[in-house]
Amino acid sequence: MGKENQQQSTNQQSGLKHGGLNLAELGSLKLSQQRRKILSLCFMTGGIGLILCLIIFGSYVVMQMQMEEKTVFVAPPPPKRTYEPRKLEHKVKVQKRQRSSSRPAVIPRLVSMKKSNMTLPDIKMDPKVITTSFQPKFKSISGKGVGAGLGTGYGVGGFGSGVNRFDFFGIRGKSDRVAVLVDVSTSMVEEDMGGVAGYMKVKSRVNDVIDALGEGSLFNLIVFGDAANALFPKLEIANPANKKSAKEYLRPFNTEGNWGISSGNISPDGKGLSAIGGTTRLDLALTAAFQQGADTALIISDGAPMVLRGVSDEEMRAYNQRRKEWEEKNRRAIEKFDDNPGKERTEKVWVPPRKARPPRKGPPKEGEGPDHGSPAVEGHWITRTIHPSRPVFPEPPPKPTYWTLAEFLEHLKMLHEHHYVEKGQAPPVIHCIGYKIDKEGNAFMRAIAREYKGKYRRVRTLKTK
């Protein structure tokens, strides 16, 4: 019994051991099969996806090839060449070059192939010889010249350079159409300005400016004081003869017996503000420069211009209205005086003696005429009649006033709009020199130069070169 139980126990343990091993193997087997299925499924899915991609890509390529247009190269027809326009253009260019050249024009001639019985009369006249001091200098430079024919066969700037440089009291620039504006008022020769000797230096430096102008430029000399006068009616070529005329014209100003200028050939053209007079008439000088189309104005002066503006109609109407209101208010007093003005009375007044005064030497004061002196006067009594005074309007009539800087700039603006803007030209450049100028004149000249893109320089002393 004991052996059987032991054997049975042994068999049970053995059976349990055998049964445990079978379960482990069975689980491993099932797991391997499951993994195989998953891997197979992945490979199949990947293969199917790859095949679909290849099919889609291939279909796209085939469709592109079907839709793509074939490139066809078509040769254009040979161009038709015509040379007649080019020949005409060349002929026009040659004619323009011949007209701008200094060579004499070729005159076509008629040639007869047989003799004629008609005889031409003899021309008893020497051929006209045209001479000029302007000899063009051809340089190997590029650029186009702008011709301004003067009737002598040459055009300003037509030979390549076309621009002339100047040195105006230290202000350097370049211009083809220059207006030199010189103040010849008597204030330029006052003692604190250096007198006549100082003004001689001014004229000498102006002469240097004129001498330095190239013969390819146009210029004019305009002087101004109580009036303004231009040497030429228009800009003239800067040849030696015209330069000499300008220097001779400037020489006698502000010398003994020829002080300042009281009349001139320049008058307002009605394009700017109205003026009735004044001193240092720079407005008239600039009017002439604008009228003649200068592209540069060179000004030397010792002060701001004193231009009288007339009384406007509006100002007179306002004054008359105030006077009318005052007369209405004081009508009774006026009528009372008219009815009984009172009696006149007389009184004696002693006039003291006065010594003779000789004429004053040197230049007169600005805006005044020459001083002829006064004779001697002995002391004496005079009888003066005193009239009763009628009530009068206490406010005096409006008087002319001087232009302000704003009004002067407005005047120049009106001029350049008419003479330049309407013609499509740029306004002129204005350079200013203030010769021993005061504070007010300094501010004025600086403003003018700044407004018209120029330069300003204040000069206290001058040295002749």
Sequence and secondary structure as in RCSB ss.txt:
>XXXX:A:sequence
MGKENQQQSTNQQSGLKHGGLNLAELGSLKLSQQRRKILSLCFMTGGIGLILCLIIFGSYVVMQMQMEEKTVFVA
PPPPKRTYEPRKLEHKVKVQKRQRSSSRPAVIPRLVSMKKSNMTLPDIKMDPKVITTSFQPKFKSISGKGVGAGL
GTGYGVGGFGSGVNRFDFFGIRGKSDRVAVLVDVSTSMVEEDMGGVAGYMKVKSRVNDVIDALGEGSLFNLIVFG
DAANALFPKLEIANPANKKSAKEYLRPFNTEGNWGISSGNISPDGKGLSAIGGTTRLDLALTAAFQQGADTALII
SDGAPMVLRGVSDEEMRAYNQRRKEWEEKNRRAIEKFDDNPGKERTEKVWVPPRKARPPRKGPPKEGEGPDHGSP
AVEGHWITRTIHPSRPVFPEPPPKPTYWTLAEFLEHLKMLHEHHYVEKGQAPPVIHCIGYKIDKEGNAFMRAIAR
EYKGKYRRVRTLKTK
>XXXX:A:secstr
 HHHHHHHHHHHHHHHHHHHHHHHHHHHHHHHHHHHHHHHHHHHHHHHHHHHHHHHHHHHHHHHHHHS       
        HHHHHHHHHHHHHHHHHSSS         SS  S               S      S        B 
SSS BTTTTS   EEEEETTEEEEESEEEEEEE  GGGGSGGGTHHHHHHHHHHHHHHHHHHS TTSEEEEEEES
SSEEESSSS EE  HHHHHHHHHHHTTTTBTTB S S  S    SSS    EEES HHHHHHHHHHTT SEEEEE
ESS  EEEE   HHHHHHHHHHHHHHHHHTHHHHHHHHH     EEEEEEE  B  B    S   TT      B 
 B  EEEEEEE       SS     EE  HHHHHHHHHHHHHHHTGGGT    EEEEEEES  HHHHHHHHHHHH
HTT  EEEES     
